[in-house]
Amino acid sequence: MTKMDTENSVAPSSQSPDVPYPEKPILIIEDDTNSHQVLVEMLSESGITHTVACPDPRQVFASIEEHQPELILLDLGLPFNIRGEDILERLGREMPQVLVVVITGANNPHTIVSCMRHGAYAYIVKPVQT
């Protein structure tokens, strides 16, 4: 799916509950269980049921290879001294076709500009409002 396709993509209202939507999953890179659950619930309310959790940033690229996600939701504050910005930068270099939306508590203009320059499709500051 291209960036243009996402703007026009709508979950079909007649979609069977047994068929995940979208066809390719949305990968959620978020170590906080509560934040992850909020994101899954918000997506589900919009008809998006095909998500994959990646709470361990050491497994990000293996998870991407295994699941071939349509979209990545990326938190910047991750454990194990792994920076979300570094993941974003590598994704921008190696997989520029994959859309990445940064969802983080970091509301710093320098961080926002840096993420957008490294390929973030969007930058959303937590807490996410519905």
N, C-alpha and C positions, 0 to 999 in steps of 0.2 A: 504494500500500500504506500502510495506517495503522500507527501505532505498535503497536496491538493485533495487527494481522495479522502483524507481524514476529515476535511472540512465538510464534505458532502456525505460522509458515512453516517447512516442512521440504522440503529438496531431494528430489524423487522419486528413489527408488533405481533405478527402471526407466528413468530419463531417458536418452535417446539421447545418446551423446557428441558427436554433431553438432549438437545443439540446446542453445544456451547457456541457462544458468540463473543467476539469474532472468531473466524476460522483459526487464525494464528493467535496465540495467547498474548496477554499483556503481562510483562514481567515486572513484578514489584520488588525493588531492591530497598528494603526497609527492615531494620533490625528490631524496631520497637513493635511489639505485638499489638498494642492498642492502636497505634497509628496505622499499621497494616490492616487491621480489622475495619477501621473507619473507611479506608480507601476501598476495600473490597465491598463494603456495604453501599458506598456511594456509587460505585460502578454498577453494582447489581441493580440498584434503583433505576439506572439508566439502560438496563437491558444487557449489560455486559457481564457475562458469566464465565468467560474463559480467562482466568488469571492464574499465574504461577508465582509462588512466593520464593524469594531468595534473601533470607535474613542474614546469611553469611557472605560478606563481600568477597571472601576468598574464593567463592564458588561462582561468581558472576559470569565469567566467560565460559565456564563449563555449562552453566545453565542456559546461556544464550545459544551455545552450540547445540545443546540437546533439544531445546524448545523452539528455536527460531522465532522469537517474539515479533509481533507486529509493532509493539510500542513498549517502551521501558519507562517506568516511573521510578525515579532515582532520588533517594534521600542523600544529602551530602554528609551528614553526621553519622559516620559508620564506625564500628569497632575494629579492633586489630590494627590500629594505626593505618587504616586504608582510607584515603580521602575520596569522597564522591567526585570531586573535581578531577582527580587523576583517572578515575573510571570513565568519566565523561570525555576527557581529552583522548583517551585511547579509543573509545567508541567512535569519536569523530574522525580519527585517523584510519581506523581499520574497518569500520562499518557505518559509513556516513548515510547509508540508506535507512538505517534504523532510527526511528523517531525517539527522542529522549525528552521527557518532561521532568524537570527538576522540581521536587516537592520537598521543601526544607524549612526549618525555622530560621535560617540565616537570611536576615533582611538587611544586607549590606550592599550598597550600590556597586562597590568594586567586585564583589562576588557575583552579583547578578550579571554585570557586563562581561566578566570573565567567562561565565557559563554560556552566555549567549554567543560569545565569540568562538567558543569551543564546540558549538553545534547544538546546544539545547534548543529544542523547538519552542519550549515555554518554560517559565520559571514561576512557581507558585509558592507563596510563603504560608507556612503553617501558623495557626491552625486553619485548615481548609474549611471554608464556609459552604454550606449547601444552598 
